[in-house]
Amino acid sequence: MSVYLLKSRFQSLLRPIVKRFYHWGMTANQITCVAAFLTITSAYLLWSFGPSLYWLAWPAILLIRMAMNAIDGMLAREHNQASNLGFILNELCDLLSDGAVYISFLACSAFNPYLLISIVLFSWLSEFVALLALHITGQRANHGPMGKSDRALVFSLLAIWVAIGQPQYWLVSMIQWLLIALLFVTIYRRINTTL
């Protein structure tokens, strides 16, 4: 089970916005860059503020990012804006944005920094495997259980916990280990379906 399975319904809700953006002359690459800028800037600001009620903004920020990621893909596919540059920008911006989001949680002492960095690296590896699948089979492997959308949901919930609660180091560490285990399962599934 993965949040990614809801993608088609999410895209249907966004289609009127996509058409509006297209008529305004906005491009997929512009949306990609704006989404990355918003995410990375937000990550830096919330990291610098430290654990506080400001962290309640994370779920909204990540939802907006997911929406913008869907919008840039729809502009590219449905309005003939696909390009090699767009493909590169999309992948690089996703990796940088993911890393910025997760690393910002270093501001909370309840998070084990080594496990957090491991989550970043294994998240990147899972996306690399997805790209390998695209190269081999012509179709990107977006299998869960810990894909990009799933991680956004998990870190949104963690951000709420940081904002309004007092996360315990041992419990957060267990969650981090669980995330790493689920990332291993995700990587395995993506490799296995490619073979």
mmCIF file of the C-alpha atoms, coordinates in Angstrom:
data_MODEL
# 
_entry.id   MODEL 
# 
loop_
_atom_site.group_PDB 
_atom_site.id 
_atom_site.type_symbol 
_atom_site.label_atom_id 
_atom_site.label_alt_id 
_atom_site.label_comp_id 
_atom_site.label_asym_id 
_atom_site.label_entity_id 
_atom_site.label_seq_id 
_atom_site.pdbx_PDB_ins_code 
_atom_site.Cartn_x 
_atom_site.Cartn_y 
_atom_site.Cartn_z 
_atom_site.occupancy 
_atom_site.B_iso_or_equiv 
_atom_site.pdbx_formal_charge 
_atom_site.auth_seq_id 
_atom_site.auth_comp_id 
_atom_site.auth_asym_id 
_atom_site.auth_atom_id 
_atom_site.pdbx_PDB_model_num 
ATOM 1   C CA . MET A 1 1   ? 0.000  0.000  0.000   1.00 0.00 ? 1   MET A CA 1 
ATOM 2   C CA . SER A 1 2   ? 1.324  3.436  -0.923  1.00 0.00 ? 2   SER A CA 1 
ATOM 3   C CA . VAL A 1 3   ? 0.038  7.008  -1.008  1.00 0.00 ? 3   VAL A CA 1 
ATOM 4   C CA . TYR A 1 4   ? 1.215  6.958  -4.649  1.00 0.00 ? 4   TYR A CA 1 
ATOM 5   C CA . LEU A 1 5   ? -1.896 4.915  -5.509  1.00 0.00 ? 5   LEU A CA 1 
ATOM 6   C CA . LEU A 1 6   ? -3.964 8.071  -4.942  1.00 0.00 ? 6   LEU A CA 1 
ATOM 7   C CA . LYS A 1 7   ? -2.013 9.946  -7.622  1.00 0.00 ? 7   LYS A CA 1 
ATOM 8   C CA . SER A 1 8   ? -4.610 9.701  -10.404 1.00 0.00 ? 8   SER A CA 1 
ATOM 9   C CA . ARG A 1 9   ? -7.356 11.110 -8.188  1.00 0.00 ? 9   ARG A CA 1 
ATOM 10  C CA . PHE A 1 10  ? -5.016 13.876 -7.001  1.00 0.00 ? 10  PHE A CA 1 
ATOM 11  C CA . GLN A 1 11  ? -4.196 14.754 -10.614 1.00 0.00 ? 11  GLN A CA 1 
ATOM 12  C CA . SER A 1 12  ? -7.887 14.977 -11.506 1.00 0.00 ? 12  SER A CA 1 
ATOM 13  C CA . LEU A 1 13  ? -8.357 17.577 -8.784  1.00 0.00 ? 13  LEU A CA 1 
ATOM 14  C CA . LEU A 1 14  ? -5.379 19.552 -10.086 1.00 0.00 ? 14  LEU A CA 1 
ATOM 15  C CA . ARG A 1 15  ? -6.261 19.459 -13.802 1.00 0.00 ? 15  ARG A CA 1 
ATOM 16  C CA . PRO A 1 16  ? -8.226 22.769 -13.795 1.00 0.00 ? 16  PRO A CA 1 
ATOM 17  C CA . ILE A 1 17  ? -5.218 24.477 -12.160 1.00 0.00 ? 17  ILE A CA 1 
ATOM 18  C CA . VAL A 1 18  ? -2.885 22.944 -14.752 1.00 0.00 ? 18  VAL A CA 1 
ATOM 19  C CA . LYS A 1 19  ? -5.027 24.330 -17.580 1.00 0.00 ? 19  LYS A CA 1 
ATOM 20  C CA . ARG A 1 20  ? -5.057 27.756 -15.940 1.00 0.00 ? 20  ARG A CA 1 
ATOM 21  C CA . PHE A 1 21  ? -1.261 27.750 -15.544 1.00 0.00 ? 21  PHE A CA 1 
ATOM 22  C CA . TYR A 1 22  ? -0.861 26.693 -19.178 1.00 0.00 ? 22  TYR A CA 1 
ATOM 23  C CA . HIS A 1 23  ? -3.054 29.568 -20.397 1.00 0.00 ? 23  HIS A CA 1 
ATOM 24  C CA . TRP A 1 24  ? -0.994 31.946 -18.252 1.00 0.00 ? 24  TRP A CA 1 
ATOM 25  C CA . GLY A 1 25  ? 2.116  30.795 -20.108 1.00 0.00 ? 25  GLY A CA 1 
ATOM 26  C CA . MET A 1 26  ? 3.737  29.010 -17.188 1.00 0.00 ? 26  MET A CA 1 
ATOM 27  C CA . THR A 1 27  ? 6.047  26.100 -18.012 1.00 0.00 ? 27  THR A CA 1 
ATOM 28  C CA . ALA A 1 28  ? 6.721  22.770 -16.337 1.00 0.00 ? 28  ALA A CA 1 
ATOM 29  C CA . ASN A 1 29  ? 10.346 23.746 -15.689 1.00 0.00 ? 29  ASN A CA 1 
ATOM 30  C CA . GLN A 1 30  ? 9.287  26.950 -13.942 1.00 0.00 ? 30  GLN A CA 1 
ATOM 31  C CA . ILE A 1 31  ? 6.953  25.004 -11.646 1.00 0.00 ? 31  ILE A CA 1 
ATOM 32  C CA . THR A 1 32  ? 9.724  22.480 -10.904 1.00 0.00 ? 32  THR A CA 1 
ATOM 33  C CA . CYS A 1 33  ? 12.186 25.201 -9.909  1.00 0.00 ? 33  CYS A CA 1 
ATOM 34  C CA . VAL A 1 34  ? 9.649  27.142 -7.829  1.00 0.00 ? 34  VAL A CA 1 
ATOM 35  C CA . ALA A 1 35  ? 8.683  23.964 -5.945  1.00 0.00 ? 35  ALA A CA 1 
ATOM 36  C CA . ALA A 1 36  ? 12.328 23.217 -5.155  1.00 0.00 ? 36  ALA A CA 1 
ATOM 37  C CA . PHE A 1 37  ? 12.996 26.806 -4.070  1.00 0.00 ? 37  PHE A CA 1 
ATOM 38  C CA . LEU A 1 38  ? 9.933  26.813 -1.808  1.00 0.00 ? 38  LEU A CA 1 
ATOM 39  C CA . THR A 1 39  ? 10.857 23.486 -0.212  1.00 0.00 ? 39  THR A CA 1 
ATOM 40  C CA . ILE A 1 40  ? 14.556 24.179 0.328   1.00 0.00 ? 40  ILE A CA 1 
ATOM 41  C CA . THR A 1 41  ? 13.929 27.708 1.642   1.00 0.00 ? 41  THR A CA 1 
ATOM 42  C CA . SER A 1 42  ? 11.245 26.412 4.009   1.00 0.00 ? 42  SER A CA 1 
ATOM 43  C CA . ALA A 1 43  ? 13.579 23.674 5.224   1.00 0.00 ? 43  ALA A CA 1 
ATOM 44  C CA . TYR A 1 44  ? 16.312 26.200 5.972   1.00 0.00 ? 44  TYR A CA 1 
ATOM 45  C CA . LEU A 1 45  ? 13.955 28.584 7.782   1.00 0.00 ? 45  LEU A CA 1 
ATOM 46  C CA . LEU A 1 46  ? 12.315 25.884 9.904   1.00 0.00 ? 46  LEU A CA 1 
ATOM 47  C CA . TRP A 1 47  ? 15.719 24.374 10.726  1.00 0.00 ? 47  TRP A CA 1 
ATOM 48  C CA . SER A 1 48  ? 16.962 27.817 11.821  1.00 0.00 ? 48  SER A CA 1 
ATOM 49  C CA . PHE A 1 49  ? 13.849 28.423 13.959  1.00 0.00 ? 49  PHE A CA 1 
ATOM 50  C CA . GLY A 1 50  ? 14.267 25.056 15.654  1.00 0.00 ? 50  GLY A CA 1 
ATOM 51  C CA . PRO A 1 51  ? 11.389 22.975 17.048  1.00 0.00 ? 51  PRO A CA 1 
ATOM 52  C CA . SER A 1 52  ? 8.413  25.299 17.444  1.00 0.00 ? 52  SER A CA 1 
ATOM 53  C CA . LEU A 1 53  ? 4.816  25.780 16.378  1.00 0.00 ? 53  LEU A CA 1 
ATOM 54  C CA . TYR A 1 54  ? 6.185  27.014 13.047  1.00 0.00 ? 54  TYR A CA 1 
ATOM 55  C CA . TRP A 1 55  ? 6.775  23.347 12.242  1.00 0.00 ? 55  TRP A CA 1 
ATOM 56  C CA . LEU A 1 56  ? 3.023  22.939 11.838  1.00 0.00 ? 56  LEU A CA 1 
ATOM 57  C CA . ALA A 1 57  ? 3.626  24.530 8.437   1.00 0.00 ? 57  ALA A CA 1 
ATOM 58  C CA . TRP A 1 58  ? 5.452  21.414 7.195   1.00 0.00 ? 58  TRP A CA 1 
ATOM 59  C CA . PRO A 1 59  ? 2.329  19.413 6.188   1.00 0.00 ? 59  PRO A CA 1 
ATOM 60  C CA . ALA A 1 60  ? 1.024  22.344 4.115   1.00 0.00 ? 60  ALA A CA 1 
ATOM 61  C CA . ILE A 1 61  ? 4.444  22.938 2.542   1.00 0.00 ? 61  ILE A CA 1 
ATOM 62  C CA . LEU A 1 62  ? 4.840  19.275 1.608   1.00 0.00 ? 62  LEU A CA 1 
ATOM 63  C CA . LEU A 1 63  ? 1.288  19.097 0.230   1.00 0.00 ? 63  LEU A CA 1 
ATOM 64  C CA . ILE A 1 64  ? 1.972  22.162 -1.932  1.00 0.00 ? 64  ILE A CA 1 
ATOM 65  C CA . ARG A 1 65  ? 5.216  20.560 -3.082  1.00 0.00 ? 65  ARG A CA 1 
ATOM 66  C CA . MET A 1 66  ? 3.405  17.339 -4.023  1.00 0.00 ? 66  MET A CA 1 
ATOM 67  C CA . ALA A 1 67  ? 0.801  19.359 -5.915  1.00 0.00 ? 67  ALA A CA 1 
ATOM 68  C CA . MET A 1 68  ? 3.463  21.322 -7.794  1.00 0.00 ? 68  MET A CA 1 
ATOM 69  C CA . ASN A 1 69  ? 5.312  18.099 -8.635  1.00 0.00 ? 69  ASN A CA 1 
ATOM 70  C CA . ALA A 1 70  ? 2.103  16.695 -10.089 1.00 0.00 ? 70  ALA A CA 1 
ATOM 71  C CA . ILE A 1 71  ? 1.394  19.939 -11.957 1.00 0.00 ? 71  ILE A CA 1 
ATOM 72  C CA . ASP A 1 72  ? 4.819  20.085 -13.615 1.00 0.00 ? 72  ASP A CA 1 
ATOM 73  C CA . GLY A 1 73  ? 4.435  16.484 -14.778 1.00 0.00 ? 73  GLY A CA 1 
ATOM 74  C CA . MET A 1 74  ? 0.967  17.150 -16.175 1.00 0.00 ? 74  MET A CA 1 
ATOM 75  C CA . LEU A 1 75  ? 2.148  20.281 -17.976 1.00 0.00 ? 75  LEU A CA 1 
ATOM 76  C CA . ALA A 1 76  ? 4.987  18.266 -19.500 1.00 0.00 ? 76  ALA A CA 1 
ATOM 77  C CA . ARG A 1 77  ? 2.851  15.311 -20.585 1.00 0.00 ? 77  ARG A CA 1 
ATOM 78  C CA . GLU A 1 78  ? -0.469 16.918 -21.471 1.00 0.00 ? 78  GLU A CA 1 
ATOM 79  C CA . HIS A 1 79  ? 0.766  20.203 -22.944 1.00 0.00 ? 79  HIS A CA 1 
ATOM 80  C CA . ASN A 1 80  ? 3.850  19.048 -24.876 1.00 0.00 ? 80  ASN A CA 1 
ATOM 81  C CA . GLN A 1 81  ? 6.405  20.600 -22.537 1.00 0.00 ? 81  GLN A CA 1 
ATOM 82  C CA . ALA A 1 82  ? 8.476  17.459 -21.941 1.00 0.00 ? 82  ALA A CA 1 
ATOM 83  C CA . SER A 1 83  ? 12.203 17.971 -22.516 1.00 0.00 ? 83  SER A CA 1 
ATOM 84  C CA . ASN A 1 84  ? 15.565 16.508 -21.539 1.00 0.00 ? 84  ASN A CA 1 
ATOM 85  C CA . LEU A 1 85  ? 16.258 19.588 -19.416 1.00 0.00 ? 85  LEU A CA 1 
ATOM 86  C CA . GLY A 1 86  ? 12.918 19.150 -17.690 1.00 0.00 ? 86  GLY A CA 1 
ATOM 87  C CA . PHE A 1 87  ? 13.705 15.513 -16.902 1.00 0.00 ? 87  PHE A CA 1 
ATOM 88  C CA . ILE A 1 88  ? 17.068 16.458 -15.379 1.00 0.00 ? 88  ILE A CA 1 
ATOM 89  C CA . LEU A 1 89  ? 15.610 19.382 -13.423 1.00 0.00 ? 89  LEU A CA 1 
ATOM 90  C CA . ASN A 1 90  ? 12.782 17.230 -12.093 1.00 0.00 ? 90  ASN A CA 1 
ATOM 91  C CA . GLU A 1 91  ? 15.102 14.521 -10.770 1.00 0.00 ? 91  GLU A CA 1 
ATOM 92  C CA . LEU A 1 92  ? 17.723 16.885 -9.319  1.00 0.00 ? 92  LEU A CA 1 
ATOM 93  C CA . CYS A 1 93  ? 15.171 19.156 -7.670  1.00 0.00 ? 93  CYS A CA 1 
ATOM 94  C CA . ASP A 1 94  ? 13.386 16.165 -6.142  1.00 0.00 ? 94  ASP A CA 1 
ATOM 95  C CA . LEU A 1 95  ? 16.603 14.794 -4.635  1.00 0.00 ? 95  LEU A CA 1 
ATOM 96  C CA . LEU A 1 96  ? 17.725 18.169 -3.286  1.00 0.00 ? 96  LEU A CA 1 
ATOM 97  C CA . SER A 1 97  ? 14.275 18.948 -1.887  1.00 0.00 ? 97  SER A CA 1 
ATOM 98  C CA . ASP A 1 98  ? 13.969 15.550 -0.204  1.00 0.00 ? 98  ASP A CA 1 
ATOM 99  C CA . GLY A 1 99  ? 17.393 15.938 1.374   1.00 0.00 ? 99  GLY A CA 1 
ATOM 100 C CA . ALA A 1 100 ? 16.608 19.442 2.619   1.00 0.00 ? 100 ALA A CA 1 
ATOM 101 C CA . VAL A 1 101 ? 13.332 18.340 4.224   1.00 0.00 ? 101 VAL A CA 1 
ATOM 102 C CA . TYR A 1 102 ? 14.842 15.409 6.098   1.00 0.00 ? 102 TYR A CA 1 
ATOM 103 C CA . ILE A 1 103 ? 18.031 17.205 7.140   1.00 0.00 ? 103 ILE A CA 1 
ATOM 104 C CA . SER A 1 104 ? 15.980 20.052 8.644   1.00 0.00 ? 104 SER A CA 1 
ATOM 105 C CA . PHE A 1 105 ? 14.899 17.591 11.354  1.00 0.00 ? 105 PHE A CA 1 
ATOM 106 C CA . LEU A 1 106 ? 18.447 17.756 12.710  1.00 0.00 ? 106 LEU A CA 1 
ATOM 107 C CA . ALA A 1 107 ? 17.151 20.854 14.515  1.00 0.00 ? 107 ALA A CA 1 
ATOM 108 C CA . CYS A 1 108 ? 15.297 18.479 16.856  1.00 0.00 ? 108 CYS A CA 1 
ATOM 109 C CA . SER A 1 109 ? 17.624 16.682 19.283  1.00 0.00 ? 109 SER A CA 1 
ATOM 110 C CA . ALA A 1 110 ? 15.250 13.697 19.436  1.00 0.00 ? 110 ALA A CA 1 
ATOM 111 C CA . PHE A 1 111 ? 16.406 12.644 15.955  1.00 0.00 ? 111 PHE A CA 1 
ATOM 112 C CA . ASN A 1 112 ? 19.519 10.513 15.595  1.00 0.00 ? 112 ASN A CA 1 
ATOM 113 C CA . PRO A 1 113 ? 21.628 12.403 13.022  1.00 0.00 ? 113 PRO A CA 1 
ATOM 114 C CA . TYR A 1 114 ? 23.270 9.251  11.642  1.00 0.00 ? 114 TYR A CA 1 
ATOM 115 C CA . LEU A 1 115 ? 19.914 7.567  11.103  1.00 0.00 ? 115 LEU A CA 1 
ATOM 116 C CA . LEU A 1 116 ? 18.523 10.750 9.541   1.00 0.00 ? 116 LEU A CA 1 
ATOM 117 C CA . ILE A 1 117 ? 21.412 10.933 7.079   1.00 0.00 ? 117 ILE A CA 1 
ATOM 118 C CA . SER A 1 118 ? 20.896 7.222  6.339   1.00 0.00 ? 118 SER A CA 1 
ATOM 119 C CA . ILE A 1 119 ? 17.253 7.958  5.525   1.00 0.00 ? 119 ILE A CA 1 
ATOM 120 C CA . VAL A 1 120 ? 18.393 10.656 3.095   1.00 0.00 ? 120 VAL A CA 1 
ATOM 121 C CA . LEU A 1 121 ? 20.868 8.317  1.395   1.00 0.00 ? 121 LEU A CA 1 
ATOM 122 C CA . PHE A 1 122 ? 18.469 5.365  1.131   1.00 0.00 ? 122 PHE A CA 1 
ATOM 123 C CA . SER A 1 123 ? 15.716 7.684  -0.124  1.00 0.00 ? 123 SER A CA 1 
ATOM 124 C CA . TRP A 1 124 ? 18.062 8.864  -2.855  1.00 0.00 ? 124 TRP A CA 1 
ATOM 125 C CA . LEU A 1 125 ? 19.015 5.246  -3.609  1.00 0.00 ? 125 LEU A CA 1 
ATOM 126 C CA . SER A 1 126 ? 15.350 4.279  -3.949  1.00 0.00 ? 126 SER A CA 1 
ATOM 127 C CA . GLU A 1 127 ? 14.855 7.078  -6.483  1.00 0.00 ? 127 GLU A CA 1 
ATOM 128 C CA . PHE A 1 128 ? 18.017 6.032  -8.333  1.00 0.00 ? 128 PHE A CA 1 
ATOM 129 C CA . VAL A 1 129 ? 16.640 2.489  -8.625  1.00 0.00 ? 129 VAL A CA 1 
ATOM 130 C CA . ALA A 1 130 ? 13.374 3.955  -9.937  1.00 0.00 ? 130 ALA A CA 1 
ATOM 131 C CA . LEU A 1 131 ? 15.374 5.714  -12.661 1.00 0.00 ? 131 LEU A CA 1 
ATOM 132 C CA . LEU A 1 132 ? 17.249 2.509  -13.499 1.00 0.00 ? 132 LEU A CA 1 
ATOM 133 C CA . ALA A 1 133 ? 13.883 0.817  -13.948 1.00 0.00 ? 133 ALA A CA 1 
ATOM 134 C CA . LEU A 1 134 ? 12.863 3.594  -16.337 1.00 0.00 ? 134 LEU A CA 1 
ATOM 135 C CA . HIS A 1 135 ? 16.045 3.035  -18.359 1.00 0.00 ? 135 HIS A CA 1 
ATOM 136 C CA . ILE A 1 136 ? 15.599 -0.750 -18.458 1.00 0.00 ? 136 ILE A CA 1 
ATOM 137 C CA . THR A 1 137 ? 11.838 -1.153 -18.853 1.00 0.00 ? 137 THR A CA 1 
ATOM 138 C CA . GLY A 1 138 ? 10.691 2.256  -20.068 1.00 0.00 ? 138 GLY A CA 1 
ATOM 139 C CA . GLN A 1 139 ? 8.546  2.679  -16.969 1.00 0.00 ? 139 GLN A CA 1 
ATOM 140 C CA . ARG A 1 140 ? 9.582  4.287  -13.696 1.00 0.00 ? 140 ARG A CA 1 
ATOM 141 C CA . ALA A 1 141 ? 9.330  2.011  -10.639 1.00 0.00 ? 141 ALA A CA 1 
ATOM 142 C CA . ASN A 1 142 ? 7.289  3.927  -8.062  1.00 0.00 ? 142 ASN A CA 1 
ATOM 143 C CA . HIS A 1 143 ? 6.529  1.000  -5.774  1.00 0.00 ? 143 HIS A CA 1 
ATOM 144 C CA . GLY A 1 144 ? 6.167  1.511  -2.023  1.00 0.00 ? 144 GLY A CA 1 
ATOM 145 C CA . PRO A 1 145 ? 5.884  1.062  0.819   1.00 0.00 ? 145 PRO A CA 1 
ATOM 146 C CA . MET A 1 146 ? 8.116  4.116  1.306   1.00 0.00 ? 146 MET A CA 1 
ATOM 147 C CA . GLY A 1 147 ? 8.025  6.136  -1.886  1.00 0.00 ? 147 GLY A CA 1 
ATOM 148 C CA . LYS A 1 148 ? 8.282  9.912  -2.129  1.00 0.00 ? 148 LYS A CA 1 
ATOM 149 C CA . SER A 1 149 ? 4.631  10.559 -1.255  1.00 0.00 ? 149 SER A CA 1 
ATOM 150 C CA . ASP A 1 150 ? 4.767  8.120  1.656   1.00 0.00 ? 150 ASP A CA 1 
ATOM 151 C CA . ARG A 1 151 ? 7.852  9.847  3.054   1.00 0.00 ? 151 ARG A CA 1 
ATOM 152 C CA . ALA A 1 152 ? 6.129  13.220 2.738   1.00 0.00 ? 152 ALA A CA 1 
ATOM 153 C CA . LEU A 1 153 ? 3.221  11.899 4.810   1.00 0.00 ? 153 LEU A CA 1 
ATOM 154 C CA . VAL A 1 154 ? 5.513  10.398 7.470   1.00 0.00 ? 154 VAL A CA 1 
ATOM 155 C CA . PHE A 1 155 ? 7.608  13.544 7.827   1.00 0.00 ? 155 PHE A CA 1 
ATOM 156 C CA . SER A 1 156 ? 4.473  15.701 7.955   1.00 0.00 ? 156 SER A CA 1 
ATOM 157 C CA . LEU A 1 157 ? 3.285  13.657 10.934  1.00 0.00 ? 157 LEU A CA 1 
ATOM 158 C CA . LEU A 1 158 ? 6.736  13.842 12.529  1.00 0.00 ? 158 LEU A CA 1 
ATOM 159 C CA . ALA A 1 159 ? 6.742  17.629 12.063  1.00 0.00 ? 159 ALA A CA 1 
ATOM 160 C CA . ILE A 1 160 ? 3.394  17.906 13.853  1.00 0.00 ? 160 ILE A CA 1 
ATOM 161 C CA . TRP A 1 161 ? 4.824  15.794 16.672  1.00 0.00 ? 161 TRP A CA 1 
ATOM 162 C CA . VAL A 1 162 ? 7.870  18.054 16.908  1.00 0.00 ? 162 VAL A CA 1 
ATOM 163 C CA . ALA A 1 163 ? 5.662  21.165 16.912  1.00 0.00 ? 163 ALA A CA 1 
ATOM 164 C CA . ILE A 1 164 ? 3.132  20.207 19.564  1.00 0.00 ? 164 ILE A CA 1 
ATOM 165 C CA . GLY A 1 165 ? 4.739  17.381 21.514  1.00 0.00 ? 165 GLY A CA 1 
ATOM 166 C CA . GLN A 1 166 ? 8.005  16.343 23.055  1.00 0.00 ? 166 GLN A CA 1 
ATOM 167 C CA . PRO A 1 167 ? 9.407  13.503 20.940  1.00 0.00 ? 167 PRO A CA 1 
ATOM 168 C CA . GLN A 1 168 ? 11.400 10.966 22.929  1.00 0.00 ? 168 GLN A CA 1 
ATOM 169 C CA . TYR A 1 169 ? 14.807 10.018 21.523  1.00 0.00 ? 169 TYR A CA 1 
ATOM 170 C CA . TRP A 1 170 ? 14.282 6.259  21.884  1.00 0.00 ? 170 TRP A CA 1 
ATOM 171 C CA . LEU A 1 171 ? 10.873 6.320  20.215  1.00 0.00 ? 171 LEU A CA 1 
ATOM 172 C CA . VAL A 1 172 ? 12.014 8.573  17.369  1.00 0.00 ? 172 VAL A CA 1 
ATOM 173 C CA . SER A 1 173 ? 15.024 6.287  16.845  1.00 0.00 ? 173 SER A CA 1 
ATOM 174 C CA . MET A 1 174 ? 12.690 3.301  16.515  1.00 0.00 ? 174 MET A CA 1 
ATOM 175 C CA . ILE A 1 175 ? 10.660 5.194  13.911  1.00 0.00 ? 175 ILE A CA 1 
ATOM 176 C CA . GLN A 1 176 ? 13.839 6.101  12.040  1.00 0.00 ? 176 GLN A CA 1 
ATOM 177 C CA . TRP A 1 177 ? 14.947 2.446  12.016  1.00 0.00 ? 177 TRP A CA 1 
ATOM 178 C CA . LEU A 1 178 ? 11.487 1.469  10.749  1.00 0.00 ? 178 LEU A CA 1 
ATOM 179 C CA . LEU A 1 179 ? 11.752 4.035  7.944   1.00 0.00 ? 179 LEU A CA 1 
ATOM 180 C CA . ILE A 1 180 ? 15.133 2.617  6.935   1.00 0.00 ? 180 ILE A CA 1 
ATOM 181 C CA . ALA A 1 181 ? 13.704 -0.920 6.929   1.00 0.00 ? 181 ALA A CA 1 
ATOM 182 C CA . LEU A 1 182 ? 10.768 0.199  4.774   1.00 0.00 ? 182 LEU A CA 1 
ATOM 183 C CA . LEU A 1 183 ? 13.173 1.944  2.403   1.00 0.00 ? 183 LEU A CA 1 
ATOM 184 C CA . PHE A 1 184 ? 15.060 -1.361 2.036   1.00 0.00 ? 184 PHE A CA 1 
ATOM 185 C CA . VAL A 1 185 ? 11.763 -3.076 1.186   1.00 0.00 ? 185 VAL A CA 1 
ATOM 186 C CA . THR A 1 186 ? 10.986 -0.307 -1.314  1.00 0.00 ? 186 THR A CA 1 
ATOM 187 C CA . ILE A 1 187 ? 14.377 -0.639 -2.989  1.00 0.00 ? 187 ILE A CA 1 
ATOM 188 C CA . TYR A 1 188 ? 14.023 -4.435 -3.134  1.00 0.00 ? 188 TYR A CA 1 
ATOM 189 C CA . ARG A 1 189 ? 10.540 -4.224 -4.665  1.00 0.00 ? 189 ARG A CA 1 
ATOM 190 C CA . ARG A 1 190 ? 11.683 -1.703 -7.261  1.00 0.00 ? 190 ARG A CA 1 
ATOM 191 C CA . ILE A 1 191 ? 14.650 -3.869 -8.232  1.00 0.00 ? 191 ILE A CA 1 
ATOM 192 C CA . ASN A 1 192 ? 12.577 -7.063 -8.243  1.00 0.00 ? 192 ASN A CA 1 
ATOM 193 C CA . THR A 1 193 ? 9.869  -5.660 -10.516 1.00 0.00 ? 193 THR A CA 1 
ATOM 194 C CA . THR A 1 194 ? 12.528 -4.457 -12.952 1.00 0.00 ? 194 THR A CA 1 
ATOM 195 C CA . LEU A 1 195 ? 14.121 -7.881 -13.441 1.00 0.00 ? 195 LEU A CA 1 
# 
